Amino acid sequence: MTLGPLMQLLPKIELHLHLEGAIPLPALWELLGKYGRPAGIGSLADLERRFTYRDFPHFLETWVWKNNYLREYDDFTFIAAEVAADLARQHIVYAEAFYSPGDFARHGLEPQKLTEAIRKGLARHDGEARVNLVADLVRNYGPEQGGRWLREIAEVKSLGVVGIGIGGSEHKFPPEPYAAVYEEARGFGFRTNAHAGEAAGPASIWGAIRALNVDRIGHGTRAAEDPALVSYLAAHRVPLEMCPISNVRTGVVPSVATHPIRQFFDAGVLVTVNTDDPKMFNTSLEDEYVALERDLAFTWAEIQTLNANAIEAAWCSDDVKQALRATLAKWRRTQMQSVS
C-alpha cells in the first residue's frame, strides 16, 4: 500500500525552495496577463508545457524568462502570499526559501524594499506556514556585486533573512572567488549555502566546503562521483539539500531510480529532501517522498528520518526546532490513536 496519504498529511519541513520557482501557476498566469502574455501561451496548459527543459542551461534560460514577469514590489507581495498559502495546503509547516534580489535590479527594485515586500506577503499566512528567507546572490553577477547586495540585505536581516547562497550557472562560475563575501556574511550573522554538485562535479562541492566554509550544500548530487567526498560529508555531518525530481527534470540524473540519494542516506550523510522550483518542475514535497518510496524503496520510517533531518539542518532558532519536533510528535501520536 502506498504511503501517499500519510506523506500528504505529515507536517513537513523544506530547506531548498526558490520563491520565484514556487509560484502557483494560476498566480503566474495572472502576472503574465498583467504584463502581456507571450505568443504561444494562451492557456494554463500552455504555461505548464513551457516548463519542460532540454538541459540545465535551458532551465536557467526559462528561469530568466519567467522572472521578467516580476517587475514591481507588489508582485513580490502577491507571489509570497500565494506561495505561503500553497505551502500551508501541503502541510509544510516550516520552509527556508531562496529569493534572488539581483535578478530584479533591471526593473529598478532594491534588495531592501524587495525583501520587505516579500515579508509582507508571507505574513498573511504566518500562523499556517513559517517561512524564513535565504538571499541568493546569484554567482553570474560576480563576487563584487554579490558583496554589495549582501550588505544591502544585511540591513533587513531582521525580516527573517537567515542566510545567503549562490545559485545560478554553477558550471561557469566556481565558488572560490566568493570566499571573502562568505566571510563577510558570517560577520553579519548569516548562515551560508552554495549550490554545488548540480551542474558541476565534486570539485564544486569541495570548493564550497574548503573556500566558502558553507553550513549546507544545495543539491550535492554529483558527490557520488567521489567516494572520499561522500565519506567527508558523512563524517562532518554536512547537510545536503537534495532535490531528486528537480535533478531529473534538468537532466542531472536520468531518473529518480538512479539518483544517489539512497547511496548518501545509507552512507550516513545528513540528507534532506526538497523541491527546488516545484511549480517549474511539476512536483511537491509529497511527490518527492512518494517517488523515493516507489523508486528507491525508502520506508515510512526512513521518510520520517529525512523529514527530521531537515529540522536538524534548519537555520531557525532552537526554540523553533523544539516546536517543530513537538508538532511532529503530536501528529504521530494522533496517527497512532486513529489506527488503534
N, C-alpha and C positions, 0 to 999 in steps of 0.2 A: 504494500500500500504506500502510495506517495505521501511524503511529509509536507506537501504543499500547503494545506490548510494551517498546519502548525507554524510553518515558516511565515505565512501571511500575518498571523496574529502575534508572533514573537515580537516583543519590544526590541527593536534593532538599533544598532549603532553604526554609523558610517563615517569614515575619515577621509575619503578621497572622492570628492564630489565637486564638480565645477558648476558654479551657479549658472553660468551662461549656457552650459550644456545640459542643464536640468529643467529648462523652461518647458512646461507642458505645451504640447503642440497647438492646442486651441489658443493659448496665450500668445505664442509666437505668430500664429496666423493673424491675430488681432494686430500685432505690431507690423506685420507685412502690409496689412490693409491701411494702417496709419501712414506708412511712408511710400506705398506704391508696390503692389505685388509684381514680381518679375514675370516675364513671359514664360509660359510653360508650367506655372504653378497656379492652377485655377481652383484647387480644392485641397482639403487636408490630406487626402490620399497622395496628391502630387507632392506636397511638402514632405510627407513621410518618405516617399521614394527618393527625394533629394538627398536623404541621409544614408546613402549607400556609397562605399568607398573602394577605390582600386587598391589603395595602399595608405600608409601613414601620411606621406606628404599630401595626398588628395584629401584626407581627413582635415589636415591643417588648412588647406585652401577653403574647404567648406566651412570651417570654423570662422575664418575671416569673413566669408560671405554673410554668414548668419549674424555676426556681430555688427555688421553695417546697419542693422535694423534696431540697434540700441543707441540712441543719439541724445537723449535728454535724461536729466536726473529722475524725472517722473517715470521713465521707462524702467529704471532700476528698482524704484519702489514697487512698481507694478509686478515685475518678474519675481522679486524677492518674496512678496506676499503669495504669489502663485506657487512658487517652489516650496515655501514653508507649508502651505496648505496641502500640497501633494505629499510631502514627507509625512505629515500627520496622518493622512489617509492610509499610508503604507505602514503605520505604526513604527516609524523611525523616530525614536524619542530623543536622540542626540546626533548631531552631524557637525562636521567641520567642513566648511565649503570654501573652495578657492574662488577668488574673483580676480580679474585682470585689469586693474585701473589703466595701465599703459595702453591697452588696446583701444581706449576710447579718448585718448588725448587728441586724436584727429578731429573729434567732434567738439573740442574745447572743454571737455569735462575734467575737473580737477579731482585728484585722488581723495582729498578730504571730503569734499561735498558728495562725491560718488559713494563713499563709504557711509556717510550719513543717510543718503537716500536708500541704500540697501538695508541698513539697520531699521529705518522707518518701516519698510515693508515687512521685514522679518518680525518686528514687534507685534504685528497684527495677529500672530499665531504663537506668541511666547508660551502660552500655557499648554500648547499642544506639541510643539517640536522645538527643542532648544538648539539653536544654530550659532556656532562660533565661526569666525571668518579667518581665512588664510590668504594673504595677499600674494598673488603670483606676479613676480617681477618680469616674467617672460624673457628668457635668455636672448632672444633675437635682437633685443634693443641694446644689449651690451651692459657691462657692469657699471660704467659711469652713470648712465641714465638710470639703471636699476638702483644705484645708491641714492640718487635724487628722489626717486619715488619712495624708497624706503624711509627717508627722513620725513617726507610728507605724510606717509601712512602712520609713522610713529606719533604724529600729532593727534591722531584719532584712535589710538590704540585702545582707549577706554570704551570704545564702541564694540567691544568683543572681538577685536582682531588679535588672535593668539599666536600667529606665526606668519612666516614668509616661505616662499618656494620659488623655484624656476621651472616653468613648463616651456612650451614652445618646441623649436626644432633641435631636439637633443642630438640628432645625427650630424648637425652642422656646428653646434656650439657646445664645446665641452664645459664641464663645471669649474675647472680650476681657476679661471680668471675672476670668479666671484668670491674668492676666499676672503678678501678684505670686506666686501659687502656683508658676508655672513657673520664675520666677527663683529661688525658694527651692529648688525641685527641683534645678536646676543646681548650686546651692551644696552639695547633698548628693552630687553626682556622678552624678545620674541623667541619662540621655538622655530626650528628650521627643518625644511624638507627640500628634496630635489627630485624632480622626475629623472629617473635613471634606469637603464636596463630595459627600456621600452623600444625606442628607435635606434639605440646604440647598444654595444655589448658590455661585458663585465668591466672593462676599463672605465666606463662612465660611472658605474656604481662605486668602484674603488676610488675614483676621483672625488665623488660626493662624500665618501667617508673620510678620506685622508686629507683632502684640501678644504672641504667645507665643514667637516665635523658635524654632519647632519644628525638630527634626532630620529628622522624616519626617511625611508626611501619610498618615493612614489613609483609604483609598479615593481621594478626589480626582477622582471620576468627572466631576463637573459642571464641572471646569475647562475642559472642551470648549466651554462657553458663552462663554468669554473668551479670545480668541486671545492677548492680551497676557499673560495669566496662564500660558498654555501656554509661551510664549516665556521667561517668567521662570523657570518650573520647569526648563526645559531648560538655560538659561544658568547657573543656580545649582546645578544637579545636586541638586535637592530630590527625594529618593526618594518615589515613590508606592507605597503598599501596595494594589495593585488586587485586587479580588475579583469577577471578572466574573459567575460564576454566582450569587453572593450578590445582586448588583445586579439580576439578572433575577428572582430569587425574591421580592425585596421590591418590585419594580416601579420601581426607579430607572431601568432601561433596559428596553425591550421584549424584547430578545433579545441573545444573545452577538454575533450578526452586526452589530448596531447599536451595540455597546459601543465607546467611544472609545479603548480600549487600543491598537489598531493606529495610530490617529492620533498618540497620545502617543509610542509607540515610534518611529515614523517621524520624529517631530519632535525626537528626541534626548533625551526625558525619561528619567530613570533609573527605569524601570518594573520593579516586582516583581509576581509573581503569587502569590495566596494564596487560602485557602478561607473565612476569616472564621469561620463557625459550621458546619463541614462536615456534622455529623450532623443539624443542623436544616435544612440546605439540600440534603441528599442529594447531596453532592459530595465530591470528594477532589482533591488536587493533580494527580494523574494525569488526572482528569476535566477539570480546568481546562485543562491543556495540550492534551488531545485536542480539546476544544471550540475552542481557539484555532487549532489546525491545521485543523480541519474547517470552521469558520465564518469565519475571518479570514485564512486562508492563511499562518499562521506556519509557517516551515520548521523543520527539525530544528536547524539552526544558530542560528536566532533563539530557539528554545525554550531551547537551552543558554545563550544570552546572557541571557535572562530569569533563569535559574537562577543564573548568575554574578553578575548584578546584585544578587541577594539577599545574596550573600556581601559584596559591596562595601558594601551599605547596612546590614548587620547590626551589632548593638551588642556583639558579642563582642570578645575581645582580638585583636590582630594575630596572635598565635601560633595561636589557634583558626582564624582566617581562612586562615592559611597551611596548616594541617592540612586544612581543608575543600577548598581548591584542590588539594592533593595527592591527596586522596581522589577528586576528580573526574578528575584527570589519570590516575591509576592505572586508574580504571574505563574511561576512554576507550581507554587502551592495551589493556586486556583485551578490549574490544569489537572493536577493530581486529584483534587477533590471532585472535579467534573467526571473523571474516569471511574472513580471508586463508587 
